[in-house]
Amino acid sequence: MSLKIRLARGGAKKRPYYRIVIADARSPRDGRFIEKIGTFNPLLAKDAETRVVLDVEKAKAWLEKGAQPTDRVARFLDAAGLLKREARNNPKKAEPGEKAKERAKEKAEKAAAGTEEAAAE
């Protein structure tokens, strides 16, 4: 059985509230879980103490048993000092798409043609 440490969503529409749970990887996101080890309230300020509440001892025990955290939970565990998370790098994230590149090229060509006409006069 593959175990995951993940978030289970609760709360009302547009007002999310998450439980940090240990669950079988095959169970649905908000479905059956084995144990609740904490909570996460994204609506609170990032420096609020109660934004992430985590039972460190239970988390450590489940990590030793082989439970794999999701990306978001790995951030929480890294902040608690239980797990070392590698920083991700996506250099293509800020690169514009194909159509945006074409539009920029056309705009540059029009601007170059406009400056040549002004210089010829």
C-alpha positions as protocol buffer text, in pm:
chain_id: "A"
residue {
  index: 1
  type: MET
  ca { x: 0 y: 0 z: 0 }
}
residue {
  index: 2
  type: SER
  ca { x: 146 y: 333 z: -111 }
}
residue {
  index: 3
  type: LEU
  ca { x: 94 y: 606 z: 146 }
}
residue {
  index: 4
  type: LYS
  ca { x: 78 y: 979 z: 78 }
}
residue {
  index: 5
  type: ILE
  ca { x: 92 y: 1276 z: 310 }
}
residue {
  index: 6
  type: ARG
  ca { x: -140 y: 1518 z: 136 }
}
residue {
  index: 7
  type: LEU
  ca { x: -403 y: 1788 z: 170 }
}
residue {
  index: 8
  type: ALA
  ca { x: -776 y: 1712 z: 192 }
}
residue {
  index: 9
  type: ARG
  ca { x: -994 y: 2013 z: 112 }
}
residue {
  index: 10
  type: GLY
  ca { x: -1271 y: 2131 z: 335 }
}
residue {
  index: 11
  type: GLY
  ca { x: -1448 y: 2460 z: 389 }
}
residue {
  index: 12
  type: ALA
  ca { x: -1706 y: 2644 z: 185 }
}
residue {
  index: 13
  type: LYS
  ca { x: -1694 y: 2763 z: -173 }
}
residue {
  index: 14
  type: LYS
  ca { x: -1418 y: 3025 z: -216 }
}
residue {
  index: 15
  type: ARG
  ca { x: -1315 y: 2968 z: 149 }
}
residue {
  index: 16
  type: PRO
  ca { x: -1072 y: 2674 z: 141 }
}
residue {
  index: 17
  type: TYR
  ca { x: -949 y: 2497 z: 450 }
}
residue {
  index: 18
  type: TYR
  ca { x: -725 y: 2192 z: 431 }
}
residue {
  index: 19
  type: ARG
  ca { x: -647 y: 1899 z: 658 }
}
residue {
  index: 20
  type: ILE
  ca { x: -302 y: 1744 z: 630 }
}
residue {
  index: 21
  type: VAL
  ca { x: -373 y: 1371 z: 620 }
}
residue {
  index: 22
  type: ILE
  ca { x: -210 y: 1033 z: 568 }
}
residue {
  index: 23
  type: ALA
  ca { x: -400 y: 848 z: 296 }
}
residue {
  index: 24
  type: ASP
  ca { x: -368 y: 561 z: 55 }
}
residue {
  index: 25
  type: ALA
  ca { x: -252 y: 700 z: -280 }
}
residue {
  index: 26
  type: ARG
  ca { x: -552 y: 539 z: -452 }
}
residue {
  index: 27
  type: SER
  ca { x: -815 y: 707 z: -232 }
}
residue {
  index: 28
  type: PRO
  ca { x: -982 y: 1029 z: -352 }
}
residue {
  index: 29
  type: ARG
  ca { x: -853 y: 1371 z: -243 }
}
residue {
  index: 30
  type: ASP
  ca { x: -1134 y: 1438 z: 5 }
}
residue {
  index: 31
  type: GLY
  ca { x: -1212 y: 1074 z: 67 }
}
residue {
  index: 32
  type: ARG
  ca { x: -1096 y: 814 z: 314 }
}
residue {
  index: 33
  type: PHE
  ca { x: -778 y: 878 z: 508 }
}
residue {
  index: 34
  type: ILE
  ca { x: -582 y: 697 z: 775 }
}
residue {
  index: 35
  type: GLU
  ca { x: -488 y: 978 z: 1011 }
}
residue {
  index: 36
  type: LYS
  ca { x: -510 y: 1356 z: 1035 }
}
residue {
  index: 37
  type: ILE
  ca { x: -175 y: 1512 z: 1130 }
}
residue {
  index: 38
  type: GLY
  ca { x: -243 y: 1882 z: 1085 }
}
residue {
  index: 39
  type: THR
  ca { x: -428 y: 2167 z: 918 }
}
residue {
  index: 40
  type: PHE
  ca { x: -356 y: 2442 z: 665 }
}
residue {
  index: 41
  type: ASN
  ca { x: -558 y: 2763 z: 629 }
}
residue {
  index: 42
  type: PRO
  ca { x: -444 y: 2953 z: 316 }
}
residue {
  index: 43
  type: LEU
  ca { x: -667 y: 3251 z: 397 }
}
residue {
  index: 44
  type: LEU
  ca { x: -451 y: 3353 z: 692 }
}
residue {
  index: 45
  type: ALA
  ca { x: -145 y: 3575 z: 655 }
}
residue {
  index: 46
  type: LYS
  ca { x: 177 y: 3395 z: 563 }
}
residue {
  index: 47
  type: ASP
  ca { x: 335 y: 3484 z: 898 }
}
residue {
  index: 48
  type: ALA
  ca { x: 36 y: 3372 z: 1109 }
}
residue {
  index: 49
  type: GLU
  ca { x: 115 y: 3094 z: 1357 }
}
residue {
  index: 50
  type: THR
  ca { x: -207 y: 2905 z: 1290 }
}
residue {
  index: 51
  type: ARG
  ca { x: -175 y: 2907 z: 909 }
}
residue {
  index: 52
  type: VAL
  ca { x: -3 y: 2567 z: 922 }
}
residue {
  index: 53
  type: VAL
  ca { x: -56 y: 2347 z: 1228 }
}
residue {
  index: 54
  type: LEU
  ca { x: 139 y: 2023 z: 1206 }
}
residue {
  index: 55
  type: ASP
  ca { x: 194 y: 1740 z: 1456 }
}
residue {
  index: 56
  type: VAL
  ca { x: 569 y: 1700 z: 1401 }
}
residue {
  index: 57
  type: GLU
  ca { x: 602 y: 1370 z: 1588 }
}
residue {
  index: 58
  type: LYS
  ca { x: 327 y: 1200 z: 1386 }
}
residue {
  index: 59
  type: ALA
  ca { x: 469 y: 1337 z: 1060 }
}
residue {
  index: 60
  type: LYS
  ca { x: 815 y: 1209 z: 1148 }
}
residue {
  index: 61
  type: ALA
  ca { x: 674 y: 865 z: 1232 }
}
residue {
  index: 62
  type: TRP
  ca { x: 485 y: 840 z: 902 }
}
residue {
  index: 63
  type: LEU
  ca { x: 789 y: 954 z: 702 }
}
residue {
  index: 64
  type: GLU
  ca { x: 989 y: 674 z: 866 }
}
residue {
  index: 65
  type: LYS
  ca { x: 716 y: 428 z: 761 }
}
residue {
  index: 66
  type: GLY
  ca { x: 763 y: 538 z: 399 }
}
residue {
  index: 67
  type: ALA
  ca { x: 481 y: 786 z: 340 }
}
residue {
  index: 68
  type: GLN
  ca { x: 558 y: 1022 z: 49 }
}
residue {
  index: 69
  type: PRO
  ca { x: 455 y: 1388 z: 85 }
}
residue {
  index: 70
  type: THR
  ca { x: 303 y: 1586 z: -201 }
}
residue {
  index: 71
  type: ASP
  ca { x: 481 y: 1903 z: -320 }
}
residue {
  index: 72
  type: ARG
  ca { x: 281 y: 2141 z: -100 }
}
residue {
  index: 73
  type: VAL
  ca { x: 311 y: 1923 z: 210 }
}
residue {
  index: 74
  type: ALA
  ca { x: 684 y: 1884 z: 143 }
}
residue {
  index: 75
  type: ARG
  ca { x: 712 y: 2264 z: 177 }
}
residue {
  index: 76
  type: PHE
  ca { x: 545 y: 2247 z: 519 }
}
residue {
  index: 77
  type: LEU
  ca { x: 771 y: 1963 z: 630 }
}
residue {
  index: 78
  type: ASP
  ca { x: 1077 y: 2153 z: 507 }
}
residue {
  index: 79
  type: ALA
  ca { x: 969 y: 2458 z: 709 }
}
residue {
  index: 80
  type: ALA
  ca { x: 928 y: 2233 z: 1015 }
}
residue {
  index: 81
  type: GLY
  ca { x: 1277 y: 2088 z: 959 }
}
residue {
  index: 82
  type: LEU
  ca { x: 1166 y: 1729 z: 892 }
}
residue {
  index: 83
  type: LEU
  ca { x: 1247 y: 1701 z: 523 }
}
residue {
  index: 84
  type: LYS
  ca { x: 1493 y: 1866 z: 286 }
}
residue {
  index: 85
  type: ARG
  ca { x: 1317 y: 1984 z: -27 }
}
residue {
  index: 86
  type: GLU
  ca { x: 1516 y: 2069 z: -339 }
}
residue {
  index: 87
  type: ALA
  ca { x: 1438 y: 2403 z: -500 }
}
residue {
  index: 88
  type: ARG
  ca { x: 1272 y: 2365 z: -836 }
}
residue {
  index: 89
  type: ASN
  ca { x: 1391 y: 2544 z: -1147 }
}
residue {
  index: 90
  type: ASN
  ca { x: 1181 y: 2609 z: -1455 }
}
residue {
  index: 91
  type: PRO
  ca { x: 1375 y: 2846 z: -1685 }
}
residue {
  index: 92
  type: LYS
  ca { x: 1105 y: 2832 z: -1955 }
}
residue {
  index: 93
  type: LYS
  ca { x: 832 y: 2958 z: -1722 }
}
residue {
  index: 94
  type: ALA
  ca { x: 873 y: 3326 z: -1811 }
}
residue {
  index: 95
  type: GLU
  ca { x: 937 y: 3263 z: -2181 }
}
residue {
  index: 96
  type: PRO
  ca { x: 649 y: 3382 z: -2405 }
}
residue {
  index: 97
  type: GLY
  ca { x: 458 y: 3139 z: -2623 }
}
residue {
  index: 98
  type: GLU
  ca { x: 486 y: 3097 z: -3000 }
}
residue {
  index: 99
  type: LYS
  ca { x: 208 y: 3339 z: -3094 }
}
residue {
  index: 100
  type: ALA
  ca { x: 336 y: 3606 z: -2857 }
}
residue {
  index: 101
  type: LYS
  ca { x: 682 y: 3574 z: -3014 }
}
residue {
  index: 102
  type: GLU
  ca { x: 528 y: 3614 z: -3363 }
}
residue {
  index: 103
  type: ARG
  ca { x: 333 y: 3925 z: -3257 }
}
residue {
  index: 104
  type: ALA
  ca { x: 646 y: 4079 z: -3103 }
}
residue {
  index: 105
  type: LYS
  ca { x: 842 y: 4008 z: -3422 }
}
residue {
  index: 106
  type: GLU
  ca { x: 573 y: 4170 z: -3641 }
}
residue {
  index: 107
  type: LYS
  ca { x: 555 y: 4472 z: -3411 }
}
residue {
  index: 108
  type: ALA
  ca { x: 935 y: 4512 z: -3426 }
}
residue {
  index: 109
  type: GLU
  ca { x: 928 y: 4488 z: -3808 }
}
residue {
  index: 110
  type: LYS
  ca { x: 656 y: 4756 z: -3830 }
}
residue {
  index: 111
  type: ALA
  ca { x: 849 y: 4982 z: -3596 }
}
residue {
  index: 112
  type: ALA
  ca { x: 1168 y: 4933 z: -3803 }
}
residue {
  index: 113
  type: ALA
  ca { x: 978 y: 5011 z: -4125 }
}
residue {
  index: 114
  type: GLY
  ca { x: 832 y: 5325 z: -3964 }
}
residue {
  index: 115
  type: THR
  ca { x: 1173 y: 5455 z: -3857 }
}
residue {
  index: 116
  type: GLU
  ca { x: 1317 y: 5390 z: -4207 }
}
residue {
  index: 117
  type: GLU
  ca { x: 1036 y: 5598 z: -4366 }
}
residue {
  index: 118
  type: ALA
  ca { x: 1097 y: 5882 z: -4118 }
}
residue {
  index: 119
  type: ALA
  ca { x: 1471 y: 5874 z: -4191 }
}
residue {
  index: 120
  type: ALA
  ca { x: 1410 y: 5879 z: -4570 }
}
residue {
  index: 121
  type: GLU
  ca { x: 1204 y: 6200 z: -4549 }
}
